[in-house]
Amino acid sequence: MPGLAQLRQFSEHIQNLGGELDIRTKRGEPALSVPLPQGISEADDSDDFVLGIPAAENQNSTEGQPLPDTEEPPPDFDIFEDSDITEPVSEPEPEEPETDPELEKPEAEPEPEVNTETPENSTGFTVPETDDIFEGLEPDTENSFNADNAENVVDDLEGFDFPGGLNDTADFPEVPLDFAAEEEPQNFTEAEFALFKKNLAQYPLNLKIAIEELIVDDNYTNTVVFDIIRQVIKKITARQLANHLQKLIGISVSVPRDFEHRSIDWQQAYRQTLEYQLKNKIIPAVFVTLSAALVGFLLFSGIRYFLYQPIMAERLYKEGYTLLENGFYPQSEQMFDQALTYRPKKNWFFTYARGYRSKQQYERADLMYRNILMRYNHDKAAGLEYAEMELYDRGNFGRAEEIARREVLDYHINDSDGLLLLGDIALEWGTEEENPAKLEAARETYSTLIQLYGVKDTYLARMMRYFIRADNLREVLPLKDHFMAAKKMPLGGRDLVELSGFLVEKLFGYLSPADEYLRVQITNVRSLLEMALTAAPENPESYYNLGRYFVFTNNYSSAKSVLERALPVFAAVRNTNRRTLLHYINAHRLLGEICFEESEYILAEEFYRNGISIFEEEKAARSFSGNSDAGRLYADLGDLDYFISYDNDDALMNYQNAVDNQCDTPSVRYRIGYINYSKENYSNALGSFIKTMEILPEDEHLLLALGNVLAFRNDNYQAEAYYTILLDKLDLVRARYGIVYPQIQEDHAELVDTYMKAANNLGVVLYRQSLQTGGSGKNAKALMWLSESTRAWDALTRNQQTMVRLKGSNLAEQNISYITYPLASYNPELYTAIPRVLAGENIP
């Protein structure tokens, strides 16, 4: 038996092997302490411990004697196998995260064959002869530790007194012993060596080469080499072995993740499992299918959204607009709605709205503009165009103002374009309906614009437009001078047209006495007219104003040329306002009058009738009210019938239409009276003559006509009054002439002729009064006026050189004869003929 000192020395040597105490200290583990058996002497049996107990003693002590019968089970020698006494213990390898437990599970290692022979010496090992790098190494099967020689170990340990028995391990902590630092590890069996080669062949090639190079390299100790060999025998995973190499000797080997070689049978068996099918077939197939479906869906959606839908929408929009241009409006709407399902496009909304507007499909244009406002957050451009359509095309001023306020200014507060349009709406509204309140509202809006955004030519032009509509020449002229002084004319075509037309009217038309002094300040009219025509050739009023200027200046050839160019431009303008439409109608009248003056009566009649046709169509369509120019168109057509064709019926109808359309002039009234007088419709004739007399109370022809109408109505006393007034007026004229030359001067001849008729007719009505009253005084006056009529006849018919009177007698002379020689069946007669026109008017 070894002594106590020997055991303590042995324990210290064991603990110092491989730096165990330092390693445990670094790990924070307690040092291994094995309690020594009790009753051990201090004797030094080192020789026996080294060489073994003598055989005689050993046989005497154990051979043929049974082990003591105790309740304790026999010692479990597996504790030596568990503690791996014969193999150095390496540091525990870190576990690989997220590895497949099935793939990590190594194949069951075959148990090494145990040699049953008792080893004599187990201090070294040799590797068997092979063809590889391990040639010359033979395993020592005789000295290897195995289960057959375990009895000798038990015999050697029998002398020890372990507390609680040999199998009692309560006082021994289960701490693995690290013998990695041993210089001389125990030998490997042939089975272990075969297992080593088998396992090594299953590692990656780069790892296998690294291990082989480590084994043959003389720079590494046997402890390191054998530790690596043991790891291979244990068949740890390739990544764990690579990590172990890196930690142990610093060799870095790259190993694919989860690399593991399996047997063919295991691999095929594993392929049949649900896990393998899920991981390698089902899940990848599902993933690939879903990925392909997702990619296909995204690709399909991208192609549909970025290519197919825009192309289809554009094609349908174009087809629908082609239908719109050809007048297939319901079909164009259907095509537009179909295009919307592919891609709404804002510019096509505007295109369709403008197209319907140009085709006068206002309800459809209205729908398009409302769709733009709802879909595109009350777009300002759509609101402005919508309001302009209601203002200029439809003349719906209330609706236009509502759109400008609710759809534009409510969402674009104090927007300059919105306010400008609002002022234009009020201006057109006030002009069209002659509403001063609306005109004032327009002025206030323009003033607000100037206050908000400063004095700009655009706003000043609108103020000038307001003053033109308000007929304020005093304010227009300073603004005109301001614009004319600019280096570049700031006015647009529309304002130039309006300004030039206003100045033409004021230059040649009526001015109030208070403004008459301003007529000389009206300058640059011709240049403004030409500038307007250049700036706005598409505006028919630019031609119309220049034509009127030529008419006023008696340049009829130029006027006719310009007005003829104006007519097709007027016709091309759709949905004009009342003012422009009246100018269009008046252009026909002016052309007709020029043709009438040139004796082109057929062409004049054509112009008159075309103008009347336009007027009547507009009047029937939208309750269009005319003005004096439209009425004059009827009067001019009546003059053709009255003077040229002598169709009094048509002339009377046209004259009556002229009166109904604000052309109630003395000439028209007189001609109406004359036609009624010629038809012996004395009551209507009297009414027309009286209307005429309200304006021209001293016209000689009218006084004669009134006296005759009253005489034929047997209103002799009223007739006497008009004849007397006429003769007194003619006496004054004759006195002013002095000597009258009726055969030489036309006005003298007209004076004498009127005097002759009035004197005769006055004598007749006086004679009628004498018959009614029986007084001779009336009869004497009758003879006197009849004699005056005879003298006038003599002046008209006597040759002033030969003083020879023409043969025959006049009506006055015959009346005198019958009055002085009365016959019961005879009544003195009147001169029934009256002039066809008023005094001073020429008969064409």
C-alpha positions in Angstrom: 0.0 0.0 0.0 1.2 3.5 -0.8 1.7 5.8 2.1 -0.2 9.0 2.9 2.6 11.2 1.6 2.6 9.3 -1.7 -1.1 9.7 -2.2 -1.0 13.4 -1.5 1.9 13.7 -4.0 -0.1 11.8 -6.5 -3.1 14.0 -6.0 -1.1 17.1 -6.5 0.4 15.7 -9.7 -3.0 14.8 -11.0 -4.4 18.3 -10.3 -1.4 20.0 -11.9 -1.8 18.1 -15.2 -3.0 20.3 -18.0 -3.2 23.4 -15.8 -6.5 22.2 -14.3 -6.4 24.5 -11.3 -5.8 27.5 -13.5 -8.6 26.5 -15.8 -11.1 25.9 -13.0 -10.1 29.2 -11.4 -10.8 31.1 -14.7 -14.1 29.3 -15.0 -15.0 30.1 -11.4 -15.3 26.4 -10.5 -14.0 24.9 -7.2 -10.9 22.9 -7.2 -11.3 19.1 -7.3 -10.7 17.6 -3.8 -10.7 13.8 -3.4 -10.9 12.7 0.3 -8.2 10.2 1.3 -9.2 7.0 2.9 -8.8 6.7 6.7 -6.2 4.5 8.4 -3.4 5.0 5.8 0.0 4.9 7.3 2.8 7.3 6.7 5.0 4.4 5.4 6.7 4.9 2.0 5.8 2.0 -0.3 7.0 3.7 -3.4 8.5 0.6 -4.9 5.4 -1.4 -4.4 3.3 1.4 -5.9 5.6 1.6 -8.9 6.3 -2.1 -9.5 3.1 -3.5 -8.2 2.3 -5.8 -5.3 4.3 -9.0 -5.3 2.6 -11.8 -6.9 2.7 -14.1 -3.8 1.0 -11.5 -1.7 -1.5 -10.7 -4.2 -2.4 -14.4 -4.6 -2.6 -14.9 -0.9 -4.8 -12.0 -0.3 -7.3 -12.4 -3.2 -7.0 -15.7 -5.0 -9.6 -18.2 -4.2 -11.4 -16.0 -1.7 -14.8 -14.6 -2.4 -15.6 -11.0 -2.1 -17.2 -10.0 1.2 -20.9 -10.3 1.0 -22.3 -6.8 1.6 -25.6 -5.1 0.8 -23.8 -2.7 -1.4 -23.8 -3.4 -5.2 -20.5 -4.2 -6.9 -18.4 -1.3 -7.9 -19.5 0.3 -11.2 -16.5 0.7 -13.3 -18.3 2.8 -15.8 -17.3 5.8 -13.7 -13.9 5.5 -15.3 -15.4 5.3 -18.7 -17.6 8.3 -18.0 -14.7 10.3 -16.7 -12.7 9.3 -19.8 -9.5 8.7 -17.8 -7.7 7.3 -20.8 -8.5 10.2 -23.0 -7.7 13.9 -22.6 -10.9 16.0 -22.2 -11.1 19.0 -24.4 -13.1 22.1 -23.7 -16.8 21.7 -24.4 -17.6 22.9 -27.9 -20.4 25.5 -28.3 -23.6 24.2 -29.6 -24.6 25.2 -33.1 -27.8 27.3 -33.1 -30.7 26.4 -35.3 -29.5 23.1 -36.6 -31.6 20.2 -37.7 -31.6 17.7 -34.9 -32.1 14.9 -37.4 -29.2 16.0 -39.5 -27.0 16.6 -36.4 -27.7 13.1 -35.1 -24.6 11.0 -35.9 -24.8 7.4 -36.9 -24.4 4.9 -34.1 -20.8 4.2 -33.7 -19.9 0.5 -33.7 -18.4 -0.6 -30.4 -14.7 -1.2 -30.6 -13.6 -4.8 -30.3 -12.2 -5.4 -26.8 -9.0 -7.4 -26.5 -9.4 -10.1 -23.7 -5.7 -10.5 -23.2 -4.2 -9.1 -20.0 -1.9 -6.1 -20.9 1.5 -6.1 -19.6 2.6 -2.6 -20.5 0.2 0.1 -21.6 2.5 3.0 -21.9 2.6 3.6 -25.7 0.8 2.9 -29.0 1.6 2.2 -32.6 -0.4 2.8 -35.7 -1.1 -0.1 -38.0 0.5 -0.1 -41.5 -1.7 1.8 -44.1 -1.2 3.3 -47.4 -1.9 6.8 -46.2 -0.1 9.2 -43.9 -0.7 7.0 -40.9 1.7 4.3 -42.2 4.0 2.8 -39.4 1.6 3.5 -36.6 0.3 0.2 -35.0 -2.2 0.1 -32.2 -0.9 -1.7 -29.1 -3.7 -4.1 -28.5 -2.0 -5.9 -25.7 -1.5 -2.9 -23.4 -4.8 -1.1 -24.3 -7.2 -0.6 -21.6 -10.4 -2.7 -22.0 -13.0 -4.5 -20.1 -11.0 -7.8 -19.8 -8.2 -6.3 -17.7 -10.5 -4.3 -15.5 -10.2 -7.1 -12.8 -6.5 -6.2 -12.3 -7.4 -2.7 -11.7 -9.9 -3.8 -9.1 -7.3 -5.9 -7.4 -5.0 -3.0 -7.3 -7.7 -0.8 -5.8 -8.9 -3.4 -3.3 -6.6 -2.1 -0.6 -8.2 1.3 -0.7 -10.8 2.1 1.9 -13.4 4.3 0.0 -15.9 5.9 2.3 -19.3 4.4 1.7 -17.9 1.7 -0.6 -16.4 1.8 -4.0 -19.7 2.5 -5.7 -20.6 5.4 -3.4 -19.9 8.5 -5.4 -21.7 10.9 -3.1 -18.4 12.5 -2.0 -17.0 12.7 -5.5 -18.3 15.6 -7.6 -19.0 14.8 -11.2 -16.4 17.0 -12.7 -14.8 15.9 -15.9 -11.0 15.6 -15.7 -9.1 17.4 -18.4 -6.0 15.5 -19.4 -5.4 17.5 -22.5 -2.1 18.6 -21.2 -0.7 15.1 -20.9 2.3 14.6 -23.0 1.8 10.8 -23.3 -1.9 10.0 -23.9 -3.1 6.4 -23.9 -3.3 4.3 -27.0 -6.2 3.9 -29.5 -7.6 0.5 -30.4 -7.8 -0.7 -33.9 -11.6 -0.3 -33.9 -11.2 3.3 -32.8 -8.6 3.9 -35.6 -11.0 2.4 -38.1 -13.8 4.6 -36.8 -11.4 7.6 -37.1 -10.7 7.0 -40.7 -14.4 6.4 -41.5 -15.5 9.6 -39.8 -12.7 11.6 -41.3 -13.7 10.7 -44.8 -17.2 12.2 -44.2 -15.9 15.7 -43.4 -15.4 18.4 -46.1 -12.3 18.1 -48.2 -10.7 21.3 -46.9 -11.3 20.3 -43.2 -10.0 16.8 -43.9 -6.8 18.2 -45.5 -6.3 20.6 -42.5 -6.5 17.6 -40.1 -4.1 15.5 -42.1 -1.6 18.3 -42.3 -1.9 18.8 -38.6 -1.2 15.1 -37.9 1.9 15.0 -40.0 3.2 18.4 -39.0 6.0 18.1 -36.3 5.2 21.6 -35.0 2.3 20.3 -33.0 2.5 18.2 -29.8 1.0 14.8 -29.5 -1.5 16.1 -27.0 -3.0 18.4 -29.7 -2.9 15.8 -32.4 -4.6 13.1 -30.3 -7.2 15.6 -29.0 -8.2 16.3 -32.6 -8.2 12.5 -33.4 -10.6 12.0 -30.4 -12.9 14.7 -31.7 -13.0 13.0 -35.1 -13.8 9.6 -33.4 -16.6 11.3 -31.5 -17.8 12.5 -34.9 -18.7 16.0 -33.9 -20.1 18.2 -36.6 -17.8 19.7 -39.2 -18.5 23.3 -38.1 -17.8 22.3 -34.4 -14.6 20.6 -35.4 -13.5 23.6 -37.5 -14.3 25.9 -34.5 -12.3 23.5 -32.3 -9.3 23.7 -34.6 -9.5 27.5 -34.6 -9.7 27.7 -30.8 -7.0 25.1 -30.2 -4.3 25.9 -32.7 -5.7 29.0 -34.6 -6.4 27.2 -37.9 -9.4 28.8 -39.7 -11.3 26.4 -42.0 -14.4 27.5 -43.8 -17.2 24.9 -43.6 -20.6 25.3 -45.2 -23.5 25.8 -42.8 -25.2 22.5 -41.7 -22.7 20.4 -43.7 -23.1 16.7 -43.0 -22.6 13.6 -44.9 -25.1 10.8 -44.5 -25.4 7.3 -45.6 -27.4 6.4 -48.7 -29.8 4.3 -46.7 -30.3 7.0 -44.1 -30.6 9.6 -46.7 -33.3 7.7 -48.6 -35.1 6.9 -45.4 -34.9 10.5 -44.4 -36.3 11.6 -47.8 -39.4 9.6 -47.1 -40.2 11.5 -43.9 -42.7 14.3 -43.7 -40.1 16.6 -42.3 -37.9 16.2 -45.4 -40.9 16.5 -47.7 -42.0 19.7 -46.0 -38.5 21.3 -45.9 -37.3 20.2 -49.3 -40.3 19.8 -51.5 -43.6 21.1 -50.1 -42.5 24.3 -48.4 -40.0 25.2 -51.2 -42.6 24.4 -53.9 -45.2 26.5 -52.0 -42.7 29.3 -51.6 -41.7 29.2 -55.3 -45.3 29.0 -56.4 -46.3 31.9 -54.2 -43.2 33.9 -55.2 -43.9 33.2 -58.9 -47.6 34.1 -58.3 -46.6 37.3 -56.5 -44.0 38.2 -59.2 -46.6 37.3 -61.9 -49.2 39.3 -60.2 -46.9 42.3 -59.7 -45.8 42.0 -63.3 -49.3 41.7 -64.6 -50.5 44.6 -62.4 -47.6 46.7 -63.6 -48.2 46.0 -67.2 -51.9 46.5 -66.8 -51.5 49.8 -64.8 -48.6 51.3 -66.7 -49.1 50.0 -70.2 -52.5 48.4 -70.9 -54.8 50.7 -69.1 -53.2 54.0 -70.4 -53.2 52.7 -73.9 -56.7 51.4 -73.8 -57.9 54.6 -72.2 -56.2 56.8 -74.7 -57.7 54.8 -77.6 -61.2 55.0 -76.2 -60.9 58.7 -75.5 -59.9 59.4 -79.1 -62.6 57.2 -80.5 -65.2 59.0 -78.3 -64.0 62.4 -79.4 -64.2 61.4 -83.0 -67.8 60.5 -82.4 -68.3 63.8 -80.7 -66.9 65.7 -83.7 -69.2 63.8 -86.1 -72.3 64.6 -84.0 -72.8 61.2 -82.3 -73.1 62.6 -78.8 -74.7 59.7 -76.9 -72.1 57.3 -78.3 -69.3 59.6 -77.4 -70.5 59.8 -73.9 -70.6 56.0 -73.7 -67.1 55.7 -75.0 -65.9 58.3 -72.5 -67.4 56.4 -69.6 -65.8 53.2 -70.8 -62.4 55.0 -71.0 -62.9 56.2 -67.4 -62.9 52.6 -66.2 -59.3 52.2 -67.5 -57.8 55.6 -66.5 -59.3 59.0 -65.7 -57.4 61.7 -67.5 -58.0 65.3 -66.6 -57.0 66.8 -70.0 -59.6 64.6 -71.7 -62.3 65.9 -69.4 -61.4 69.4 -70.6 -61.2 68.3 -74.2 -64.7 66.8 -74.1 -66.2 69.7 -72.3 -64.8 72.2 -74.8 -65.9 69.9 -77.7 -69.4 69.7 -76.4 -69.4 73.5 -75.8 -68.3 74.2 -79.4 -71.1 71.9 -80.7 -73.6 73.8 -78.5 -74.2 70.7 -76.4 -74.3 72.7 -73.2 -75.9 70.1 -71.0 -73.1 67.6 -71.7 -70.4 70.3 -71.3 -72.1 71.2 -68.0 -71.8 67.6 -66.9 -68.1 67.4 -67.8 -67.2 70.6 -66.0 -69.1 69.4 -62.9 -67.2 66.1 -63.0 -63.9 67.9 -63.2 -64.8 70.1 -60.2 -65.8 67.0 -58.1 -63.0 64.7 -59.2 -60.1 67.2 -59.1 -60.8 69.2 -56.0 -62.6 72.2 -57.5 -60.0 72.9 -60.2 -59.8 76.6 -60.8 -59.5 76.4 -64.6 -62.6 74.2 -64.8 -64.6 76.6 -62.7 -63.5 79.6 -64.8 -64.4 77.9 -68.1 -67.7 76.6 -66.7 -68.7 80.2 -65.6 -67.6 81.7 -68.9 -69.7 79.1 -70.8 -72.8 80.1 -68.8 -71.9 83.8 -69.2 -71.0 84.1 -72.9 -72.6 81.1 -74.5 -75.8 80.6 -72.6 -76.4 84.1 -71.2 -77.3 82.6 -67.8 -75.9 85.4 -65.7 -77.2 84.1 -62.4 -75.7 80.6 -62.9 -72.4 82.1 -64.0 -72.2 84.2 -60.9 -73.0 81.3 -58.7 -70.3 79.2 -60.2 -67.7 82.0 -59.9 -68.5 82.4 -56.2 -69.2 78.9 -55.1 -66.8 76.9 -57.2 -63.9 79.3 -57.7 -63.7 82.0 -55.0 -64.9 79.8 -52.1 -61.9 77.5 -52.7 -59.5 80.1 -54.1 -60.0 83.1 -51.8 -59.6 86.5 -53.5 -58.1 84.9 -56.6 -57.5 87.6 -59.1 -58.8 85.6 -62.0 -62.0 84.7 -60.1 -62.6 88.3 -59.1 -62.0 89.5 -62.6 -64.5 87.0 -64.0 -67.0 88.0 -61.3 -66.7 91.6 -62.4 -67.2 90.7 -66.1 -70.3 88.7 -65.2 -71.8 91.7 -63.4 -70.8 94.0 -66.3 -72.4 91.8 -69.0 -75.5 91.3 -66.8 -76.0 95.0 -66.3 -75.4 95.8 -70.0 -77.7 93.0 -71.3 -80.6 93.8 -69.0 -79.8 97.5 -68.7 -79.5 97.1 -64.9 -77.5 99.9 -63.3 -77.2 98.0 -60.0 -75.2 95.3 -61.7 -73.0 97.8 -63.5 -72.2 99.3 -60.2 -71.4 95.9 -58.8 -68.9 95.4 -61.6 -67.2 98.7 -60.8 -66.9 97.7 -57.2 -65.3 94.4 -58.1 -62.8 96.1 -60.4 -62.0 98.6 -57.6 -61.4 95.7 -55.2 -58.9 94.2 -57.6 -57.0 97.4 -57.8 -56.9 97.7 -54.0 -55.7 94.1 -53.6 -53.3 93.8 -56.5 -52.4 97.4 -57.4 -53.0 99.5 -60.4 -52.5 97.3 -63.5 -53.4 97.9 -67.1 -55.7 94.8 -67.0 -57.8 96.3 -64.3 -57.7 99.8 -65.8 -58.9 98.2 -69.1 -61.9 96.7 -67.2 -62.7 100.1 -65.6 -62.6 101.6 -69.1 -65.0 98.9 -70.3 -67.3 99.8 -67.4 -67.3 103.5 -68.3 -68.1 102.6 -72.0 -71.1 100.5 -70.9 -72.2 103.3 -68.6 -71.9 105.8 -71.5 -69.4 108.0 -69.6 -67.3 109.7 -72.3 -65.6 112.0 -69.8 -63.9 109.0 -68.0 -63.2 107.0 -71.2 -61.1 109.7 -72.9 -58.4 110.0 -70.1 -58.0 106.2 -70.0 -57.8 106.2 -73.8 -55.0 108.8 -73.7 -53.2 106.7 -71.0 -53.2 103.6 -73.2 -52.3 105.5 -76.4 -49.3 107.0 -74.6 -47.8 103.6 -73.8 -44.8 102.4 -75.9 -46.7 99.2 -76.5 -50.4 99.1 -76.6 -51.5 97.3 -73.4 -55.1 96.8 -74.5 -56.2 93.5 -75.9 -58.2 93.0 -79.0 -61.6 92.9 -77.3 -61.0 96.2 -75.4 -59.7 97.9 -78.6 -62.8 96.8 -80.5 -65.0 98.1 -77.8 -63.2 101.4 -77.4 -63.0 102.1 -81.1 -66.7 101.3 -81.6 -67.7 103.6 -78.7 -65.6 106.5 -80.1 -67.1 106.1 -83.6 -70.6 106.3 -82.2 -69.8 109.4 -80.1 -67.9 111.1 -82.9 -70.7 110.9 -85.4 -73.7 110.3 -83.2 -75.7 112.2 -80.6 -74.0 113.9 -77.6 -75.8 115.5 -74.8 -75.4 119.3 -74.7 -73.2 118.9 -71.6 -70.8 116.6 -73.5 -70.8 118.4 -76.8 -67.5 120.1 -76.1 -65.9 116.6 -75.8 -66.5 115.8 -79.5 -63.3 117.7 -80.5 -61.3 115.6 -78.0 -62.3 112.4 -79.7 -59.1 111.7 -81.7 -57.2 108.7 -83.1 -60.4 107.0 -84.1 -59.1 105.7 -87.4 -55.9 104.3 -85.9 -57.8 102.6 -83.1 -60.1 101.0 -85.6 -57.2 99.6 -87.6 -55.4 98.5 -84.5 -58.6 96.7 -83.4 -58.9 94.9 -86.7 -55.2 93.8 -86.6 -55.5 92.6 -83.0 -58.8 90.8 -83.3 -59.4 89.7 -86.9 -61.7 87.0 -85.5 -63.9 89.5 -83.9 -66.6 90.6 -86.4 -67.2 93.9 -84.6 -63.8 95.1 -85.6 -65.0 95.0 -89.2 -68.4 96.4 -88.3 -67.0 99.5 -86.5 -64.7 100.3 -89.4 -67.5 99.9 -91.8 -69.7 102.3 -89.9 -66.8 104.8 -89.8 -66.7 104.7 -93.7 -70.5 105.0 -93.8 -70.4 108.1 -91.6 -67.6 109.6 -93.8 -69.6 108.8 -97.0 -67.0 106.4 -98.3 -69.6 103.9 -99.4 -67.4 101.7 -101.5 -64.9 101.0 -98.6 -67.8 100.6 -96.2 -69.5 98.0 -98.5 -66.2 96.1 -98.8 -65.5 96.0 -95.1 -69.1 95.1 -94.1 -69.3 92.3 -96.6 -66.1 90.8 -94.9 -67.8 91.2 -91.6 -70.9 89.0 -92.4 -69.1 85.6 -92.6 -67.1 86.5 -89.5 -70.4 87.2 -87.7 -71.9 84.0 -88.9 -68.9 82.0 -87.6 -69.4 83.3 -84.1 -71.7 81.1 -82.0 -73.9 82.2 -79.2 -73.1 85.9 -79.4 -74.6 88.3 -76.8 -77.4 90.6 -77.6 -75.2 93.6 -78.5 -73.1 91.6 -81.0 -76.1 90.0 -82.5 -77.7 93.4 -83.1 -74.5 94.6 -84.8 -74.7 91.6 -87.0 -78.3 92.4 -88.0 -77.4 96.1 -88.5 -74.6 95.2 -90.8 -77.2 93.8 -93.2 -79.2 97.0 -92.9 -76.1 99.1 -93.7 -75.3 97.0 -96.7 -78.9 97.2 -97.9 -79.0 100.9 -97.6 -75.7 101.3 -99.6 -77.2 99.1 -102.3 -80.4 101.1 -102.2 -78.5 104.3 -102.8 -76.8 102.7 -105.7 -80.2 101.6 -107.1 -79.3 97.9 -106.6 -82.8 97.2 -105.3 -82.8 93.5 -105.6 -79.5 93.1 -103.7 -80.7 95.6 -101.1 -83.9 93.6 -100.6 -81.8 90.4 -100.1 -79.7 92.0 -97.4 -82.8 93.4 -95.7 -84.6 90.1 -95.7 -81.5 88.2 -94.5 -81.1 90.5 -91.6 -84.8 90.3 -90.7 -84.6 86.5 -90.9 -81.7 86.4 -88.4 -83.6 88.8 -86.1 -86.8 86.8 -86.2 -85.0 83.5 -85.6 -83.3 84.8 -82.5 -86.5 86.5 -81.3 -88.4 83.2 -81.6 -85.5 81.1 -80.0 -84.8 83.2 -76.9 -87.2 86.0 -76.7 -84.7 88.3 -78.3 -85.7 92.0 -78.2 -84.6 94.3 -80.9 -83.6 97.9 -81.0 -84.1 100.9 -83.4 -81.6 99.5 -85.8 -83.6 96.3 -86.2 -86.7 98.3 -86.6 -85.1 100.4 -89.3 -84.4 97.2 -91.2 -88.1 96.7 -91.5 -88.6 100.3 -92.4 -86.0 100.1 -95.2 -87.7 97.0 -96.6 -91.0 98.9 -96.4 -89.4 101.7 -98.4 -88.7 99.3 -101.2 -92.3 98.3 -101.3 -93.5 101.9 -100.8 -91.4 103.7 -103.3 -90.1 101.1 -105.8 -92.7 98.3 -106.1 -95.7 100.4 -104.8 -96.9 97.4 -102.8 -98.7 99.3 -100.1 -99.8 96.2 -98.3 -96.3 94.9 -97.7 -95.1 98.3 -97.1 -97.7 98.8 -94.4 -96.8 95.5 -92.7 -93.1 96.3 -92.7 -93.7 99.8 -91.4 -95.9 98.5 -88.6 -93.1 96.0 -87.7 -90.6 98.8 -87.7 -92.8 100.7 -85.2 -93.2 97.6 -83.0 -89.4 97.2 -83.0 -88.5 100.7 -81.7 -88.4 102.5 -85.0 -91.4 104.8 -84.4 -90.2 107.8 -86.5 -92.3 110.6 -88.0 -91.4 109.4 -91.5 -92.6 105.8 -90.8 -95.8 107.1 -89.1 -96.5 109.5 -91.9 -96.1 106.7 -94.5 -98.4 104.5 -92.5 -100.9 107.3 -92.4 -100.5 107.8 -96.1 -101.2 104.1 -97.0 -104.2 104.1 -94.7 -105.4 107.4 -96.3 -105.0 105.9 -99.8 -107.1 103.0 -98.6 -109.7 105.4 -97.3 -109.1 104.0 -93.8 -109.3 107.6 -92.4 -109.5 106.6 -88.8 -106.1 104.8 -88.8 -104.7 107.4 -91.1 -105.7 110.1 -88.6 -104.1 108.3 -85.8 -100.8 108.0 -87.6 -100.8 111.6 -88.7 -101.5 112.7 -85.1 -98.6 110.6 -83.9 -96.4 112.3 -86.5 -97.6 115.7 -85.5 -96.5 115.1 -81.9 -92.9 115.3 -83.2 -93.3 117.5 -86.3 -96.2 119.9 -85.6 -95.4 122.4 -88.4 -94.6 120.1 -91.3 -96.5 121.5 -94.3 -97.2 118.1 -95.9 -98.5 116.8 -92.6 -100.8 119.7 -92.0 -102.3 119.2 -95.5 -102.8 115.5 -94.9 -104.5 116.1 -91.5 -106.9 118.7 -93.1 -107.8 116.3 -95.8 -108.4 113.3 -93.4 -110.6 115.5 -91.3 -112.5 116.9 -94.3 -113.2 113.4 -95.5 -114.5 112.5 -92.0 -116.8 115.6 -92.3 -114.9 117.2 -89.4 -115.1 120.5 -91.3 -114.2 122.8 -88.4 -111.1 120.8 -87.4 -110.1 120.6 -91.1 -110.6 124.4 -91.3 -108.1 124.9 -88.5 -105.3 122.8 -90.0 -105.8 124.4 -93.5 -105.7 127.8 -91.9 -102.5 127.0 -90.0 -101.0 125.6 -93.2 -101.9 128.7 -95.3 -100.6 131.1 -92.7 -97.3 129.2 -92.6 -97.1 129.2 -96.5 -97.7 133.0 -96.6 -94.8 133.5 -94.3 -92.6 131.4 -96.5 -93.8 133.2 -99.6 -93.1 136.5 -98.0 -89.6 135.3 -97.2 -89.0 134.3 -100.9 -90.3 137.6 -102.2 -90.8 136.8 -105.9 -91.8 133.2 -106.4 -90.5 131.3 -109.5 -92.4 128.0 -109.5 -91.3 127.2 -113.0 -87.6 127.6 -112.2 -87.1 126.6 -108.6 -88.4 123.3 -107.3 -89.0 124.5 -103.7 -91.0 127.4 -105.1 -93.1 125.1 -107.2 -93.8 122.9 -104.2 -94.8 125.9 -102.2 -97.3 127.1 -104.8 -98.7 123.6 -105.3 -99.3 123.1 -101.6 -100.8 126.6 -101.4 -103.2 125.9 -104.3 -104.5 122.7 -102.7 -104.8 124.0 -99.3 -106.7 127.2 -100.5 -109.1 125.1 -102.5 -109.8 122.6 -99.7 -110.3 125.4 -97.2 -112.9 127.0 -99.5 -114.7 123.7 -99.8 -114.9 123.1 -96.0 -116.1 126.7 -95.5 -118.8 126.1 -98.2 -119.9 123.0 -96.3 -120.1 125.0 -93.1 -122.3 127.7 -94.8 -124.6 124.9 -95.9 -124.9 123.6 -92.4 -125.4 127.0 -90.7 -127.0 128.9 -93.6 -124.7 131.8 -93.1 -123.5 133.8 -96.1 -120.2 134.8 -94.5 -118.8 131.3 -94.7 -119.9 131.2 -98.3 -118.0 134.5 -99.1 -114.8 133.2 -97.5 -115.1 130.0 -99.5 -115.2 131.9 -102.7 -112.2 134.0 -101.6 -110.0 131.0 -100.9 -111.1 129.3 -104.1 -110.0 132.4 -105.9 -106.6 132.2 -104.2 -106.3 128.7 -105.3 -107.1 129.8 -108.9 -104.3 132.4 -108.7 -101.8 129.7 -107.5 -102.9 127.6 -110.4 -102.3 130.5 -112.8 -98.8 131.0 -111.3 -98.0 127.3 -111.9 -99.4 127.1 -115.4 -98.7 130.6 -117.0 -95.6 130.9 -119.2 -93.5 133.5 -117.5 -92.0 134.8 -120.7 -95.1 134.9 -123.0 -97.5 135.2 -120.1 -99.8 132.7 -121.9 -101.9 130.6 -119.7 -102.3 126.9 -120.4 -105.7 125.8 -121.6 -108.2 124.2 -119.3 -109.3 125.1 -115.8 -108.4 123.9 -112.4 -110.5 122.5 -109.6 -110.9 125.7 -107.8 -112.3 127.5 -110.8 -114.9 124.7 -111.3 -115.9 124.9 -107.7 -116.5 128.6 -108.0 -118.7 128.1 -111.0 -120.8 125.5 -109.3 -121.1 127.6 -106.1 -122.2 130.7 -108.1 -124.6 128.6 -110.2 -125.8 126.2 -107.7 -127.2 122.8 -108.7 -128.8 120.6 -106.2 -126.8 117.5 -107.2 -123.3 119.0 -107.1 -120.9 119.4 -104.1 -117.6 121.2 -104.4 -114.6 118.8 -104.4 -111.3 118.7 -102.5 -107.8 118.1 -103.8 -107.5 114.5 -102.4 -103.8 113.9 -103.2 -101.3 114.5 -100.4 -97.5 114.2 -100.5 -96.0 110.7 -100.1 -93.3 112.0 -97.8 -92.9 114.7 -95.3 -91.6 118.1 -96.2 -87.9 118.1 -97.0 -87.7 114.4 -97.7 -86.7 113.1 -101.1 -88.5 110.4 -103.0 -86.1 107.8 -104.3 
